[in-house]
Amino acid sequence: MGYVRYAKGNSIGVGWRDSAGIRPVEANSLAEAVYDHLLPLKHDSTVTGARILPAVERGAKILCVALNYVDHAKEAKQPIPETPIIFLKGAEAMIADGEKIALPDHITQLDYEGELALLIGRQGYCIPKSEAWNYIAGVMPFNDVSARNLFKVKAGDKEHLDWFSGKCLDRSTPVGPEVTPLSEVRHELEAKHTRVRTLVNGEVRQDALIESMIFDIPTLVAFASSRIRLSPGDIIATGTPPGVGAGEGRYLNSGDVVRVEISGLPALENEVG
């Protein structure tokens, strides 16, 4: 159960989805609905024929954290970061639960990265770590799909990381399906008992508790906001645990089904196109 963005005809709305379906919520944005925990307009009114949209609003910043688990940094053969490494993804990369992950011909090493993502609910700049939880509206699964074969660019005798090419692929990154209000899972998150799992065709590839993060959730919010002003609707994807395809050369192929499970949240599942 949680909040969703949906489309019906030419209209886009925000709703609360449970076993009965989607019930419209009167809100200016998804972030407002989640942060204020707004109730549906009518308890018995559901939307029919609606299409679930990615849980990303127009103009939102999508901030992703790299190398935030020690064992993932090791499998990537990278040193442990001393401060968070953050890169941006474009809105064009985002897809909803159930949509196909694009696999164009020039991508030969498509990789999965299951993550926990935060939805920001308040504007803030240089947020103190002690206040960080107060700026989070809710949480959801996120699959930071990557094109490994596009990451490295040669410049003379040196190699550089091309984050744009490797991370911003059009229609590549599933997010959602719903946003769960922070209040419903905050205790588990603060206790760092939340588990992140990624399955490919039913096989568990990633499985870790968020206590294994190098930088915890308050640290990430505080750090990101010290670089750029956070606004309602912005997303922070908190990094992926070990077990990505690149670790053993097990990349995704057309027809593979990737499922990201975060304990206490609805699962995110997508097929590779």
C-alpha positions in Angstrom: 0.0 0.0 0.0 1.2 3.5 -0.8 1.0 6.6 -3.0 1.3 6.5 -6.8 1.3 8.7 -9.8 -1.1 7.6 -12.4 -2.4 8.6 -15.8 -5.9 8.2 -17.1 -6.5 9.6 -20.6 -4.8 13.0 -20.7 -4.9 13.5 -17.0 -2.2 12.8 -14.4 -3.2 12.3 -10.8 -2.0 11.2 -7.4 -3.6 8.4 -5.6 -3.5 5.9 -2.7 -3.2 2.3 -3.9 -4.3 -0.7 -1.8 -6.0 -4.0 -2.4 -9.2 -2.1 -3.5 -7.4 -0.2 -6.2 -6.3 3.4 -6.7 -8.3 6.1 -4.9 -7.6 9.7 -5.9 -5.9 12.1 -3.5 -6.3 15.8 -3.8 -2.8 17.1 -3.8 -0.5 19.4 -5.8 2.2 16.8 -6.1 3.1 13.3 -5.1 5.6 14.6 -2.5 2.9 16.7 -0.9 0.5 13.7 -0.7 3.1 11.5 0.9 4.7 14.1 3.2 1.3 15.2 4.6 -0.1 11.7 4.4 -3.2 13.0 2.6 -6.3 10.8 2.6 -8.3 9.8 -0.6 -11.1 12.1 -1.6 -13.7 9.3 -1.2 -13.1 6.1 0.6 -15.2 4.1 -1.9 -14.1 5.8 -5.1 -11.5 4.0 -7.2 -9.9 4.9 -10.5 -10.5 2.4 -13.4 -8.3 2.1 -16.5 -5.4 4.0 -15.0 -1.8 3.5 -15.9 0.9 3.6 -13.1 3.6 6.2 -13.8 7.1 6.4 -12.4 7.2 8.0 -9.0 9.1 11.0 -10.3 7.6 14.4 -10.9 8.5 16.9 -13.6 11.5 18.9 -12.6 12.6 16.6 -9.8 16.3 15.9 -9.3 17.3 12.2 -9.2 20.4 11.9 -7.1 22.2 8.5 -7.0 24.9 7.4 -4.6 27.8 5.3 -5.9 29.9 2.8 -4.0 27.9 3.0 -0.7 28.5 -0.6 0.4 32.0 -1.8 1.3 31.6 -5.1 -0.5 30.2 -3.5 -3.6 33.2 -1.1 -3.7 35.4 -4.2 -3.5 33.7 -6.1 -6.3 34.0 -2.9 -8.4 37.7 -2.9 -7.6 37.3 0.7 -6.2 38.7 2.2 -3.0 36.2 3.0 -0.2 34.9 6.6 -0.6 35.7 9.0 2.2 32.6 11.1 1.4 29.5 10.2 -0.6 29.9 10.0 -4.4 26.7 11.4 -6.1 25.7 11.5 -9.7 22.5 12.6 -11.5 20.0 10.6 -13.6 17.6 12.3 -16.1 13.9 11.9 -15.9 14.0 10.3 -19.4 15.7 7.3 -17.8 12.8 6.6 -15.4 10.2 3.9 -16.0 7.4 2.5 -13.9 6.9 -0.9 -12.3 6.0 -3.4 -15.0 7.4 -1.4 -17.9 10.2 -2.9 -20.0 13.8 -1.9 -19.4 15.2 -0.7 -22.7 18.1 -2.7 -24.2 19.3 -1.0 -27.4 21.8 -2.8 -29.6 24.8 -0.7 -28.5 24.4 -1.8 -24.9 26.3 -5.1 -24.4 26.7 -5.1 -20.6 23.4 -4.1 -19.1 23.5 -4.4 -15.3 21.0 -4.3 -12.4 21.5 -2.4 -9.1 18.7 -2.8 -6.6 18.5 0.1 -4.1 16.4 1.9 -1.5 15.3 5.3 -2.7 14.1 8.3 -0.6 11.5 10.8 -1.7 12.2 14.3 -0.3 9.2 16.1 1.1 10.6 19.5 2.2 12.9 22.1 0.7 16.2 22.3 2.4 19.8 23.5 2.0 22.7 22.4 4.3 20.3 20.3 6.3 21.9 19.2 9.7 22.3 15.4 9.9 20.2 15.5 13.1 17.2 17.0 11.1 17.5 14.8 8.0 14.6 12.4 8.8 12.3 15.4 8.9 12.9 16.1 5.2 12.0 12.6 4.0 8.5 12.0 2.8 8.7 8.3 2.0 10.7 5.5 0.5 10.5 3.1 -2.4 12.5 0.5 -4.4 14.8 1.7 -7.2 16.8 -0.2 -9.9 19.8 1.9 -10.9 20.3 0.0 -14.2 23.7 0.7 -15.8 25.5 0.2 -19.1 28.9 -1.1 -18.0 30.3 -1.1 -21.6 29.8 2.7 -21.9 31.4 3.7 -18.6 35.1 4.0 -19.5 36.4 6.6 -22.0 40.0 6.7 -23.0 41.9 10.0 -23.1 45.4 9.3 -24.2 46.9 6.8 -21.8 44.2 7.5 -19.2 40.7 6.2 -18.6 37.8 8.3 -17.3 34.4 7.3 -16.0 31.5 8.5 -18.2 28.7 8.6 -15.7 26.3 10.2 -18.2 26.6 7.4 -20.8 26.7 4.6 -18.2 23.8 5.8 -16.1 21.4 8.0 -18.1 20.1 5.5 -20.6 16.6 6.3 -22.0 13.9 4.3 -20.3 16.3 2.2 -18.3 15.6 2.8 -14.6 12.6 1.4 -12.8 11.3 3.3 -9.7 8.3 2.7 -7.6 5.8 1.1 -7.8 4.5 3.0 -4.8 5.9 5.4 -2.3 5.5 4.2 1.3 5.2 7.0 3.9 8.3 7.3 6.1 6.2 7.0 9.2 5.3 3.4 8.3 8.9 2.1 8.1 10.9 4.7 10.0 11.6 2.5 12.9 13.1 -0.3 10.7 15.1 2.3 8.7 16.6 4.0 11.8 17.4 0.6 13.3 19.1 -0.3 9.9 17.2 -3.6 9.8 15.8 -2.9 6.3 16.9 -5.5 3.7 17.6 -4.9 0.0 17.3 -7.8 -2.3 17.5 -8.1 -6.1 16.4 -11.2 -8.0 17.0 -12.0 -11.6 14.6 -14.7 -13.0 13.9 -15.7 -9.4 17.5 -16.1 -8.4 18.7 -13.9 -5.6 21.7 -11.9 -6.8 21.8 -9.1 -4.1 20.9 -9.4 -0.4 22.1 -7.0 2.3 20.9 -5.0 5.2 21.2 -1.2 5.0 23.4 -1.4 8.1 26.1 -2.3 5.6 25.9 1.2 4.0 29.1 3.2 4.3 27.1 6.4 4.6 23.7 6.1 6.3 20.5 7.8 5.3 20.9 11.0 7.5 24.5 11.4 6.2 23.4 11.1 2.6 20.6 13.7 3.0 22.9 16.1 4.8 25.7 15.7 2.3 23.5 16.1 -0.8 21.9 19.2 0.7 25.3 20.7 1.3 25.9 20.7 -2.4 22.5 21.5 -3.9 19.2 22.6 -2.5 16.8 19.7 -2.1 13.2 20.3 -3.1 10.0 18.3 -2.6 9.8 15.5 -5.1 13.6 15.0 -5.4 14.9 11.4 -5.1 18.0 10.1 -3.4 18.9 6.5 -4.4 21.1 5.3 -1.5 23.4 2.9 -3.4 23.5 -0.7 -4.3 24.8 -3.7 -2.3 27.3 -6.3 -3.6 26.2 -8.9 -6.2 25.8 -6.8 -9.3 26.2 -8.5 -12.7 29.6 -6.9 -13.3 31.1 -8.7 -10.3 30.9 -12.1 -12.2 30.2 -10.9 -15.7 26.5 -11.9 -15.4 24.8 -9.2 -17.4 21.1 -8.9 -18.3 19.6 -10.2 -21.5 16.3 -9.6 -23.3 13.5 -11.4 -21.5 15.2 -11.4 -18.0 13.0 -10.3 -15.2 14.5 -8.2 -12.4 12.8 -7.8 -9.1 13.9 -5.4 -6.4 12.6 -6.2 -2.9 12.9 -3.8 0.1 11.5 -5.2 3.3 8.2 -3.6 4.2 7.7 -2.1 0.8 5.9 -3.3 -2.4 8.3 -5.0 -4.8 9.5 -3.5 -8.1 9.6 -5.8 -11.0 10.5 -5.3 -14.7 11.4 -7.3 -17.7 14.3 -6.4 -20.0 13.1 -5.5 -23.4 
